[in-house]
């Protein structure tokens, strides 16, 4: 990304965030920003941490949906990562058509792994009204609460790099006298002295070196309650039943741009997930892949089909691989909120059996496909045969025409099949593909929260 694009993106994110603050004020939502508010005002990538009341947290999905509707945006992601915390992602396009994602990490009581570290009312009680240079008004946490929240978060995550140290020093200097007694709830006096010395000097190296000890003492002082444990179990069950990751399979004849679209989607939508995974064709359960297994097939129809018995045996093995691979590889990734992108999928056997040297009964791949776990979206990249042939000639013109028609027939049989026009400029294809996914994810969020 160029420096000019990054600057434009930062300005766009701050514009929408400013409008969100105004919206929350109109809705009389009591909130405050915690964390690095200077980075937030600069529009830098990263999540915006908000603390709201417990009642407001329950209403946040519906409020964000209303905001999205009035701002031509979509609420594409919602991950409940603590019993009292949600990770939301808003997506929209700017006037030039570029996609933007904004992460909103919203909580009431600040819990970490079943431990209530700070009640929401303690954070909101001393919130301060501030005005940015462009005139945007918003609320930030009071000095003591802001420091405690950020310090506890870094200790829990075992992260304290140079940027974190700068933020902690800046927050500490706002109210050093009030912060010292507040720290006594969480750590013994020697540790409090260590933290305060770091805040005054700006040198957090010793605190960073002892951060594991700080977390151990924090956990000993604030144990997990039974109620919090029960809430955590319920949250985990919810994640298993309704995973927050997303599962995509990309189809198209050779030359339609699958590899480019796969790579772009994983980068452009990364902020909506906690990582991504690329899988070529099938899971290959229990097999470690080397780079040679990922090389493109240059002559997909160059080898003769296998015999009837060999073909059926191979097909049954593939069926087992997809079902077992989903249960033991794909589903766990989805539960962990990851984006899973397949380059081709089982259903490609229905369209192009010769590529897989299948010589068995023609009806069998379609029959077995009914038992294969379906992606959230089948993405078919379509273009006229002459356009595809101008890019790649790995199969004949007639075969490209046949495959296009076969994919379209498949599209009519699968509800989650979406056709993307890949005939024009690459930027247009990428924009359409990513918005298909955004739109599909937003529909899922609305359905899960009963927002429509």
C-alpha positions in Angstrom: 0.0 0.0 0.0 1.3 3.4 -0.9 1.8 6.2 1.6 -0.9 8.2 -0.1 -3.4 5.3 0.1 -2.6 4.7 3.8 -3.2 8.3 4.6 -6.4 8.3 2.7 -7.5 5.1 4.5 -6.7 6.6 7.9 -8.8 9.7 7.1 -11.7 7.6 6.0 -11.6 5.4 9.1 -11.5 8.5 11.4 -14.4 10.0 9.4 -16.7 7.0 10.0 -15.6 6.6 13.6 -16.4 10.3 14.3 -19.9 9.7 12.9 -20.2 6.7 15.1 -19.4 8.7 18.2 -22.0 11.3 17.2 -24.5 8.4 16.7 -23.8 6.9 20.1 -24.3 10.4 21.7 -27.7 10.7 19.9 -28.7 7.3 21.2 -27.7 8.3 24.7 -25.2 5.5 25.0 -22.8 6.0 27.9 -19.4 5.0 26.6 -15.8 5.8 26.7 -12.7 5.0 24.6 -9.9 3.1 26.4 -6.5 2.3 25.1 -4.4 4.4 22.8 -6.8 7.2 21.8 -4.1 9.2 20.0 -3.5 6.3 17.6 -7.3 6.1 17.2 -7.6 9.7 16.2 -4.9 9.3 13.6 -7.1 6.6 12.0 -4.4 3.9 12.2 -5.2 0.3 11.7 -6.2 -1.7 14.8 -9.2 -2.1 17.0 -11.0 0.7 18.8 -11.6 -0.3 22.5 -15.0 0.9 23.9 -16.4 0.4 27.4 -20.2 0.7 27.7 -22.8 -0.1 30.4 -24.1 -3.7 30.6 -27.4 -2.7 29.1 -25.8 -0.9 26.3 -23.7 -3.9 25.5 -26.8 -6.0 24.9 -28.1 -3.3 22.5 -24.8 -2.8 20.6 -25.5 -5.3 17.7 -28.8 -3.6 16.9 -27.3 -0.1 17.4 -24.4 -0.9 15.0 -26.8 -2.4 12.5 -28.8 0.9 12.5 -25.6 2.9 12.1 -24.5 0.6 9.3 -27.8 1.0 7.4 -27.7 4.8 7.6 -24.0 4.9 6.5 -24.1 2.4 3.6 -22.0 -0.1 5.6 -22.4 -3.7 6.8 -21.9 -5.2 10.2 -19.9 -8.1 8.9 -18.5 -9.7 12.1 -19.4 -10.3 15.7 -17.2 -12.4 18.0 -18.1 -12.8 21.7 -14.5 -13.3 23.0 -15.5 -12.8 26.7 -18.8 -13.2 28.4 -19.1 -9.4 28.5 -17.2 -8.4 25.4 -17.8 -8.4 21.6 -15.5 -7.9 18.7 -17.4 -6.2 15.9 -16.3 -5.3 12.4 -18.0 -2.7 10.2 -17.3 -2.7 6.5 -18.0 -0.1 3.9 -16.7 1.4 0.6 -15.5 4.9 0.2 -16.4 7.2 -2.7 -13.6 5.7 -4.8 -14.9 2.1 -4.2 -12.1 1.0 -1.8 -13.1 -1.3 1.0 -12.5 -0.3 4.6 -12.9 -2.3 7.8 -13.2 -0.9 11.3 -12.7 -3.1 14.4 -14.7 -2.3 17.5 -13.7 -4.2 20.7 -16.6 -3.4 23.0 -17.1 -4.6 26.6 -18.9 -3.7 29.8 -17.1 -5.2 32.8 -13.6 -5.9 31.8 -13.1 -9.7 32.1 -10.1 -11.8 31.1 -10.6 -15.6 31.2 -13.3 -15.5 33.8 -11.7 -12.8 36.1 -13.4 -9.5 36.5 -10.5 -7.1 36.5 -12.5 -3.8 36.3 -16.2 -3.2 36.6 -17.6 -1.0 33.9 -19.0 1.6 36.3 -15.5 2.2 37.6 -14.3 2.9 34.1 -17.2 5.1 33.1 -17.5 7.0 36.4 -14.6 9.4 35.6 -14.8 9.5 31.8 -13.7 12.7 30.2 -15.1 14.7 27.4 -12.5 15.6 24.7 -12.5 17.3 21.4 -10.1 16.3 18.5 -8.4 18.9 16.3 -11.1 18.5 13.6 -13.9 19.2 16.1 -15.0 15.6 16.8 -16.3 15.2 20.3 -15.9 11.9 22.2 -15.4 10.4 25.6 -12.2 8.8 27.0 -11.7 6.9 30.3 -10.5 8.9 33.2 -6.8 9.0 33.9 -6.6 6.2 36.5 -9.1 3.9 34.8 -7.4 4.4 31.4 -4.0 3.4 32.9 -5.3 0.4 34.8 -7.2 -0.9 31.8 -4.2 -0.7 29.5 -1.8 -2.0 32.1 -4.0 -5.0 32.9 -4.6 -5.7 29.2 -0.9 -5.9 28.5 -0.1 -8.0 31.5 -2.9 -10.5 30.6 -1.7 -10.7 26.9 1.9 -10.8 28.0 2.7 -8.0 25.5 4.7 -4.9 26.4 6.7 -3.6 23.4 8.1 -0.1 22.9 4.8 1.4 21.7 2.9 -0.1 24.6 5.5 1.4 27.0 5.1 4.9 25.4 1.3 4.7 25.8 1.6 3.5 29.5 4.1 6.3 30.3 1.8 8.9 28.7 -1.2 7.6 30.6 0.7 7.4 33.9 1.8 11.0 33.7 -1.8 12.1 33.6 -2.4 11.1 37.3 0.6 9.4 39.0 -0.7 10.1 42.5 -4.1 8.5 41.9 -2.7 5.5 40.0 -0.3 4.3 42.7 -3.1 3.4 45.3 -5.3 2.0 42.6 -2.5 -0.5 41.6 -2.5 -1.9 45.2 -5.6 -3.9 44.5 -3.8 -6.0 41.9 -0.1 -6.2 43.1 2.0 -6.1 46.2 3.9 -2.9 47.1 7.2 -3.9 45.5 5.5 -4.5 42.1 3.5 -1.2 42.5 6.8 0.6 43.0 8.3 -1.1 40.0 5.4 -0.1 37.8 5.3 3.5 39.1 9.1 3.8 38.6 8.7 2.7 35.0 5.9 5.2 34.4 8.0 8.0 35.7 11.2 7.1 33.8 9.6 5.7 30.7 11.8 2.6 30.9 9.6 -0.5 31.1 12.3 -3.1 30.4 12.2 -4.5 34.0 8.4 -4.7 34.0 8.5 -6.4 30.6 11.0 -8.9 31.9 8.8 -9.7 34.9 5.5 -9.6 33.1 4.8 -13.4 33.6 5.2 -12.9 37.4 2.9 -9.9 37.3 0.2 -12.0 35.6 0.7 -14.9 38.1 0.2 -12.5 41.1 -2.8 -10.9 39.4 -4.5 -14.2 39.0 -3.8 -15.2 42.6 -5.4 -11.9 43.8 -8.4 -12.1 41.5 -9.6 -15.7 41.2 -12.3 -16.8 38.7 -15.8 -16.9 40.2 -18.2 -19.8 39.7 -20.6 -17.6 37.8 -17.9 -16.4 35.5 -16.8 -20.0 34.8 -20.4 -21.0 33.9 -20.7 -17.9 31.6 -17.4 -18.9 29.9 -18.6 -22.4 29.3 -21.8 -21.1 27.8 -19.8 -18.7 25.6 -17.5 -21.6 24.3 -20.5 -23.8 23.6 -22.0 -20.9 21.5 -18.7 -20.6 19.6 -18.8 -24.3 18.8 -22.4 -24.3 17.7 -22.1 -21.0 15.7 -18.4 -20.6 14.6 -17.4 -17.0 13.8 -14.8 -18.0 11.2 -15.8 -18.1 7.5 -15.3 -20.9 4.9 -14.9 -20.1 1.2 -14.3 -22.2 -1.8 -13.1 -20.5 -5.0 -13.9 -22.1 -8.4 -13.3 -21.2 -12.0 -11.6 -22.4 -15.2 -7.8 -22.1 -15.4 -7.2 -18.4 -16.2 -10.2 -17.0 -14.3 -7.9 -15.6 -11.6 -8.5 -17.9 -8.6 -5.0 -17.6 -7.1 -5.1 -13.8 -7.3 -8.5 -13.6 -5.7 -7.6 -16.1 -3.0 -4.5 -14.1 -2.0 -6.4 -10.8 -2.1 -9.3 -11.9 0.0 -7.0 -13.2 2.7 -5.2 -9.9 2.9 -8.2 -7.4 2.5 -10.5 -9.2 5.0 -7.8 -10.1 7.5 -9.0 -7.5 10.1 -12.3 -9.4 10.4 -10.7 -12.6 11.5 -8.0 -14.0 13.9 -5.9 -15.4 11.1 -6.5 -17.3 7.9 -5.7 -20.6 6.3 -5.3 -21.5 2.6 -6.0 -25.1 1.4 -5.6 -26.3 -2.1 -8.4 -28.6 -3.3 -8.8 -30.9 -0.2 -7.8 -31.0 3.5 -5.3 -34.0 3.1 -6.0 -35.1 6.6 -2.9 -36.3 8.4 -0.6 -35.3 5.5 2.1 -32.7 5.7 2.4 -30.7 2.4 5.6 -29.6 0.8 5.9 -26.8 -1.7 5.8 -29.1 -4.7 2.3 -30.2 -3.8 1.1 -26.6 -4.2 2.5 -26.2 -7.7 -0.1 -25.5 -10.4 -1.1 -28.3 -12.8 0.1 -27.3 -16.2 -1.6 -30.1 -18.2 -4.8 -31.0 -16.2 -6.1 -33.4 -18.9 -2.7 -34.8 -20.0 -3.1 -38.2 -18.2 -5.6 -40.9 -19.0 -8.5 -41.5 -16.5 -8.1 -44.3 -14.0 -10.1 -47.5 -14.3 -13.5 -47.9 -12.8 -12.5 -49.6 -9.6 -9.5 -47.3 -9.0 -11.6 -44.2 -9.7 -14.4 -45.2 -7.3 -11.8 -46.1 -4.6 -10.1 -42.7 -5.1 -13.4 -40.9 -4.9 -14.4 -42.6 -1.7 -11.1 -41.7 -0.2 -11.6 -38.1 -1.2 -15.1 -38.2 0.4 -13.6 -39.4 3.7 -10.8 -36.8 3.4 -13.3 -33.9 3.1 -15.6 -35.1 5.9 -12.7 -35.9 8.3 -10.8 -32.9 7.2 -13.8 -30.6 8.0 -14.3 -32.2 11.4 -10.6 -32.1 12.5 -9.1 -29.3 10.5 -11.6 -26.8 9.1 -14.2 -26.7 11.9 -11.6 -26.1 14.6 -10.2 -23.2 12.5 -13.7 -21.7 12.1 -14.3 -22.0 15.9 -11.1 -20.0 16.4 -12.5 -17.3 14.1 -10.2 -17.9 11.2 -10.9 -17.4 7.5 -10.5 -20.7 5.6 -10.0 -20.4 1.8 -10.1 -23.4 -0.5 -8.7 -23.2 -4.0 -11.2 -25.5 -5.7 -13.3 -28.0 -3.7 -14.9 -31.5 -4.0 -17.6 -30.2 -6.3 -15.0 -29.5 -8.9 -15.1 -33.2 -9.6 -18.6 -32.8 -10.9 -17.6 -30.1 -13.3 -14.2 -31.4 -14.5 -13.7 -35.2 -13.7 -10.9 -35.5 -16.2 -8.7 -33.2 -14.2 -8.8 -35.7 -11.4 -8.5 -38.7 -13.7 -11.9 -39.9 -12.6 -13.3 -42.7 -14.8 -16.1 -44.0 -12.7 -19.9 -43.6 -12.9 -20.8 -40.0 -13.8 -23.6 -39.8 -11.1 -21.4 -40.8 -8.2 -19.5 -37.5 -7.6 -22.8 -35.5 -7.5 -24.3 -38.1 -5.1 -21.4 -38.1 -2.7 -21.2 -34.3 -2.8 -24.4 -34.2 -0.8 -22.5 -35.6 2.2 -19.6 -33.2 1.9 -19.7 -30.2 4.4 -20.5 -27.1 2.4 -18.6 -23.8 2.5 -20.3 -20.6 3.6 -19.7 -19.3 0.0 -18.9 -21.1 -3.2 -17.3 -18.3 -5.2 -17.3 -18.9 -9.0 -15.1 -16.6 -11.1 -16.7 -16.4 -14.5 -15.5 -14.8 -17.8 -16.2 -15.4 -21.5 -14.2 -18.4 -22.9 -12.1 -16.2 -25.3 -11.1 -14.0 -22.3 -10.0 -17.0 -20.3 -8.2 -18.5 -23.2 -6.3 -15.3 -23.7 -4.9 -15.7 -20.2 -4.3 -19.5 -20.1 -4.6 -22.3 -22.7 -4.1 -25.3 -20.4 -7.4 -26.8 -21.8 -9.0 -26.3 -25.2 -11.5 -23.5 -26.1 -14.3 -26.0 -26.3 -13.5 -27.4 -22.9 -13.5 -23.9 -21.4 -16.9 -23.3 -22.8 -18.2 -26.7 -21.4 -16.7 -26.0 -18.0 -18.4 -22.5 -17.8 -21.8 -24.0 -18.5 -21.2 -26.9 -16.0 -20.3 -24.4 -13.3 -23.4 -22.4 -14.0 -25.6 -25.5 -13.7 -23.9 -26.2 -10.4 -24.7 -22.7 -9.3 -28.4 -23.4 -9.6 -28.2 -26.4 -7.3 -26.2 -24.7 -4.5 -27.8 -21.9 -2.5 -24.5 -20.4 -1.4 -23.0 -20.3 -4.9 -22.1 -16.8 -6.0 -20.9 -15.8 -9.5 -18.3 -13.1 -9.8 -17.6 -11.4 -13.1 -13.9 -12.0 -13.8 -13.9 -10.7 -17.4 -13.0 -7.0 -16.8 -10.2 -5.2 -14.9 -8.6 -7.1 -12.0 -9.5 -4.4 -9.5 -13.2 -4.8 -10.3 -13.1 -8.5 -9.9 -11.3 -8.3 -6.6 -13.8 -5.6 -5.3 -16.8 -7.7 -6.3 -15.4 -10.9 -4.7 -14.6 -9.3 -1.4 -18.0 -7.6 -1.2 -19.8 -10.9 -1.9 -18.1 -12.2 1.3 -18.8 -9.1 3.3 -22.4 -9.2 2.3 -22.7 -12.9 3.1 -21.1 -12.4 6.5 -23.3 -9.5 7.4 -26.4 -11.5 6.6 -25.1 -14.2 9.0 -24.6 -11.6 11.8 -28.1 -10.3 11.3 -29.6 -13.8 11.3 -27.7 -14.8 14.5 -28.8 -11.7 16.4 -32.3 -11.7 15.0 -31.7 -8.2 13.8 -34.0 -8.3 10.8 
